[in-house]
Amino acid sequence: MKISVKGYITCKEAENYSDCADNYALNKKTNRFAISDGVTKSFFPKIWSKILVDDFVALEGATELSIEKCQSKWLEHVTKIVEAPNVKWFTKNAFFQKKSGLATFVSLYFGKEKWFAKALGDSFLFFIPRGKEENFNDWIKLSSKPEPVVFDNFPDYYSSREKAHGEAKTHEEQIESGTFFLMTDALSEWIFKEKENALKEIRKRWISQSEFERSVDELRKSQSLSNDDSTVLIIDIEDDGNNQYEYGEESVTNIDRLIEMEAKKEVIKEEAFVDEAKKEMDISMTKEGNTENEESTLELENSKTPEIESESTSNALESSSEKEVELSLNAKDILEYCYETIDKTIKEIDDTIVKGVKDGFLSAKKTIEVSERKIIKNKLKEKVWHFLQGLK
């Protein structure tokens, strides 16, 4: 038996690879493959889905996956995270409330003469026997979803602390030439909608990680594919009359490698942004030096307008700051959460600027007058002040 494997993974649009809760794994020695989709709103779903796939492919022979052992590993891992210093209060609360990680799961194992599969949730296994590519009804489809298949926000799942929700479905079949597809829900739903046409797209486009991402982006833009983490394992098997499994072509993306590359790009982009900001600041300081009198006059005028932060308001804030007592732990966590939100907003603004420059809509050298910068600064102050007033 000759086997070739491809594996591709990508995150939701506008998110990072590090946010992706999908995982897959394979082991050539044990002839095992698995894919899992962590439920986003659950507790540490990414860790849970990774434990499930890694533990399954490490098994040998006909051994079944022990969910109890996986739960123990998850609890040990998450406990270390929660006990670390500076952990947010809401994370600790969720842990002590015994919140669980949730994940769908699909596994595939090649025995001596048969293949064995198991699925729980809305992730799917599809097997297309050689020569039956043109008829969707001839494909084997496995998940725990009842027919007719309807995709919703309430899939079955394995829980990291409780019993499974739903009952896993199993399937076994004599090994024959064909192609297996293990897919998380967004891609599975697309297969059901497009059927044979989806297979044409896969065979034409899904030949590398970059081409897979391009295909997914286009499908999302055409609204053919939901904006969700999208992951697939493609296992092609050819019966050559040899009872031994021989692995050939392989193109399997490592999600950790994608995260590492992503982090490096963020550092480079941040450094470039800082350099550009320094240049703008130098230009600004030069202009401000030449227009010192004009700026002083403008500052005085702005302080008198109702749109600009008043002197009394400024004094009140300073007085409040001087009398400020030590913040409580909860207040500090809330402040930290607000900081994180601001950081994300700044990143989105930065991304918009970078894209605008790249597409030619904005000029990297575009500047504004000193007076305009002052007006913008004061309007932002006013906006923040009104926001703070609303919190009282």
N, C-alpha and C positions, 0 to 999 in steps of 0.2 A: 504494500500500500504506500503510495507516494502522497505526501501531504505538504501543502504550501499554506502559509498563514499571513494574513494582513490584519492590522489593528489600528484604528484611528479614533481620536477623541477630540472633542472641542467643547468649549464652554458656551454659555448663553451670550448673545450679542450684548456688548457694552459691559461685560464682566471679564474677569481675568481667569487664566487657567487655574490659579490657586483657589478660585471660588468653586471650581467644578467638583461635584460630589459623586460623579461616576467613577468607576474603576473596572479594570479587567485584568486578567492574568492568564498565563498559559505555562505549561510544563511539559517539555518534550519527553522527559524521562518517564513521566507517569501518564502521558497522553490525555491530559486533562485541560479543560478550558472553562473559564467562568467570566461572567459579566454582572455588574451590580450597579444599581442606580439609587444613591442615597437620597432620601426624601428631604428636600431643602429646609423645610421649617422644623425638622426634628433636631435632636440634640447631638451634635458632633456626628452627622451622617456620613461624612467623608471617611472618617476613621472606621466606622462600622462597615461600610461597603468594601473598604480595602481589606479588612480582616476576613470578611466572608470569602472573597475571591482568592486571597493568598492561602488561606487554610485549606480550601477545597483542592487547589491544584497541587498542594504538597502531599495529599493523600495518595496511597498506593493501592492497587488492586480494586476490589469492589467496595472498599470502605466508604461508609456514609459520613457526610459532614456532621460534626457535633456542634449544634447551635449553642449548647451550654458552654463548651470550651471557648467558642468565639465570644460569647457574652462575658466570660471571665477576663479574656484578653482586653476587650473593649473597656470594661470597668477599671482594670488596672491602668490602662493607658490614660483614660480620662481623669482618673483620680490624681495622677501625677500632675496633669495640667491644672486642675482645680486647686491643688495644694501649693502651686507655685506662687511666688510673691506677685503683688499687683494685679491679681485676677479680678475682673469686674464683679461687682456684687450680684448682678443679674445672672451671671454664669454660675456663681456659687449657689444662688437660690434655686436655679433650675436643677442643679446636681442634687441638692438636698431634697428637692421635691421628686427626685427619682425620674426625671425626664429621660426619655429613651432616644437612641438613634434608630432610624427606620430605613429599610432598604429593600428594593425588589432584587430578585436574584435568578440567574439562569446558569445552569452548568451542563457540561458535555464531557463524556468520558468514552474513550475507545477501548473496548475489550478485545478479546481474541477474534471473535466473529461478529459481535454486535456493538452498536453504539447505544449509550444510555444517557438520557437527558432528564433534567428536572427544572421546573420553573415555578416561581411564585411572584405574582404581581403583574404589572403591565409591560415588563420587558419580555421580549419574545425570542424563541429559537425558530428559525425557518430552515427547512432542508429541501433543496431542489434537486431531485434525482437527475442525472445526466439524460438529456433528451426530452425533458418535460418542462423546460424553461418557459415555453409559450402558453402554458395553461396554469393559471394561478390555483385552480381547484386541485391540481395534482401535487401542490407543494404541501409539505408537512409543516404545521404551525402549532407551536406549543407555548402556552402560558396558562396561568390559573384563571384568566378571564373567561366568563361564560360566553357562548355564542347566542345571538350575533354580537360580535366584539364591539364594544363602545368604550372609547377612551375618555376618562374623567379624572377628577382630582382625588379619587378615593381608591387607590390600588391596594391589593393585598401586599403584605410585607413581612419581613423578619424584623423583630424588635430586639434591641440590645439588652433589654431588661425584662421583657415580658414574653408571653407566648406569641407565636406567630398569628398574624391576622389573615385568615383565609387558609386554604389547604393547597399545598403544592401539588402540581400535576407532574406525572412522570411519563416517559415514553422510551421504548426500546425497539430497535429495528436491526435487521440484518445489514451489515455494512455493504454499501455499493458505491459506485462512483457518483459524485455529485458535490454540491456546495452547501455548507452550513453558514448561516448568518445568525449571530447572537447580537441583538440590538436593544438599546434602551427605548423608552416609550415614544419619544418624538419620531424617531426613524421608523419604528414599528408601525405607528399610525400612518406615516407617509406610505409605507409599503402597502397597507390595506387600501389606501385611496388610489394609488397609482398602479399597483399590481405589476404586470409585465413591463410597463413603461419604466417603473422604478428600477427594475433589473438592468435595463438598457443604460440608464444613467450611471448605475454602480459600475458596470463593466467598462464603460467608456471613461469615466472621470475618476473613480476612486482607486488611483494607482499610487498615490503618495499622500502624506499628511497635508501638504500644501494644497494639492488638488482637491482633496476631501474637504478642506475648509472652504475653498472657493465654491465648490458645489453646494455646500450647506448654506453659505451666504446667499447665493443666488436663489436657492429654494426658499429661504426665509423671505427674501425681498419679494418673491412672487406669491408669498403667502401659501405656498404648498407645504411648508414645514414649520411646525411650531417653534417658537424661540425658547429652546430648552437645551440643557446639556445633551449632547448627541454623541453616542459611542457605539462602535461596531467591531466585532471580531468576525473575520471572514476565513473560513477553513475549507479549503478545496481538497478533496480526496479522490485519488485515482486508483482503481483496482487494477494492478499490473500482474496479478496472480501470485505475488509474494506476500506471505503472511506477516512479514516484518514491516514495521512502520518506518519509512524513511522520509525525513523532513528536508525539503528543498528550499525554494524561494520563500523569503520572509521579509515583511515590511511592517514592523510593529512599533508604533510610537510609544515612547516612554513619557508618561505624564510628568514625572519629576523633572525630566530634562526640559520639557516645555516651560515648566514653572521657573526653572533656573535661568533659562534664556530670557524669559519675560522680565525677571528681576534685573538682569543686566541691562536690558533695554530701558527700563524705568530709570536706572541710575544714570545712564548716558543722556536720556532725555532731560532729566532733572538738572544735570550739569550744564547742558546746552541752554536750558531755560535760565539758569542762574547767570551764565555768561552774558546772555542777551539782556537780562535785567540790569546787570552791572553797566553794560554799555549805555542803556537807556538812562540809567542814573547819572552817569558821567555827563551825558548830553544835557540832562535836566539841570544838573548843578551848574553847568556852564551858562545855560539860559537864565537860571535863577540869579546868578551873579550879575548878569547884565541887566536884569529887570527887577532889582531889589526894591526900588521905590514903588514900582507898579504893583508888585506882589503885596507889599505892606498896605497899600491903599485898598487893594482888593480884599485883604484879610479883614480890614476894618469894616468895609461895606458888608461883607458876608456875615459878620458877627451881629449886624443889625437886622438882618432879614429873618423872617419867621421860619424859613426853610432850613436855616443853618443852626447848629447847636449854639445855644445862648451861653453867655458867660456865667449866669447863675446856675444853669444846668451843669456846666463843666465844674464849677466850684462844689456843687452838691455831690457830684460823682467823686471828686477828689476827697471831700470830707468823709463820704461814706467809706472810701477805700482806706483812709487813715484809721477809722474806727472798726474796720472789719475784723471779726474774730476768726479763729481757726475753723475752717469748714468741716462739717461732719463727713464721715466716710461716704455716706450716700450722696451727699452734695458733690464731693470730689469726683465720684464715679460719673455723676450726671454731667459735670463740667468736662470730664475726659471724653465722654460720649459725644458731647457737642463739638469738642475739638476735632474728633474723628470725622464727624459729619462735615465740618468746615473743610477739613483736608480733602475729603472726597469731592466736595463741590469745587475746590480749587483745581483738583486734578481734572475734573470734567471740563472746566473752563480752559485749562491748559491744552487738553486734547482737542477742543474745538478750535483754538487758535492755531495749533499745529496743523490740523486738517485744512483750515482755511488758507493758511500760507501755502501748503502743498498743492491745493486745488486752484490757487491763484485768486481766491476771493479776498484775501487780506495780504497786505504787504508787510514783510518782516521789518522793514525800516520805517513803517508809518509811525509818526509821532504826533503829539497834541501840544497845544500851548500850555504854558504854566498856569494861566488863568483857568483853563478848562480842567486841568488836573485838580486844582484847588476846589472847583465847584463839585467835581466828582467825589472828592474826598469828603466834603461836607455833607453831600447828599447821602453818602454811605453812613456817615455818623448819625444823621437824622433817622435813617432807616433802622439802624441798630437800636437807637434810643427808643423809638416807638415800639420796637419788638420787646425790649426790656420792660417798658411800661405795661405791656400787655400781659406779662408774666406775674404782675403783682396781684 
